[in-house]
Amino acid sequence: MTEKEAYDELCAYTLSHGDPAFIHQYVVDAWCAQHADAQTKPIALTFALVGLYLAVEKSVSGREVQRTHMRLAKRKRDWPPFALPENRGAMTAHDVIALPPGPQRDAAIGAWCASVWAPFSAQRAQLEAVLREQ
């Protein structure tokens, strides 16, 4: 299974999950940040990092992260560039999907988010400035 296939399977799992916390948002944000490159639009990376920051550091639900993304999207602006760390977490979608569905896999989604967020966390101040502007 390729990494993209693991991600797609994880998306199918989280979209059918039925959890009101909407953990699917965490999966989308972790994937985007982990796989961003020079062609990734600044808005996409900003939103992914906002999601990871809120999830990991503030324990915000995926549903509230989604609402934050919607509020940010209403404001037209130039999105800041964020540096792309070389290493973006040891965990991957493969690691998460390898676990059995249920609490174990759901917890692994949170661990994946933390793993991806850690190398970006040095840019916390820049990200917090974006959030203050909303």
Secondary structure, 3 states (H helix, E strand, C coil): CCHHHHHHHHHHHHHCCCCCCCCHHHHHHHHHHHHCCCCCCHHHHHHHHHHHHHHHHHCCCHHHHHHHHHHHHCCCCCCCCCCCCCCCCCCCHHHHHCCCCCHHHHHHHHHHHHHHHHHHHHHHHHHHHHHHHC
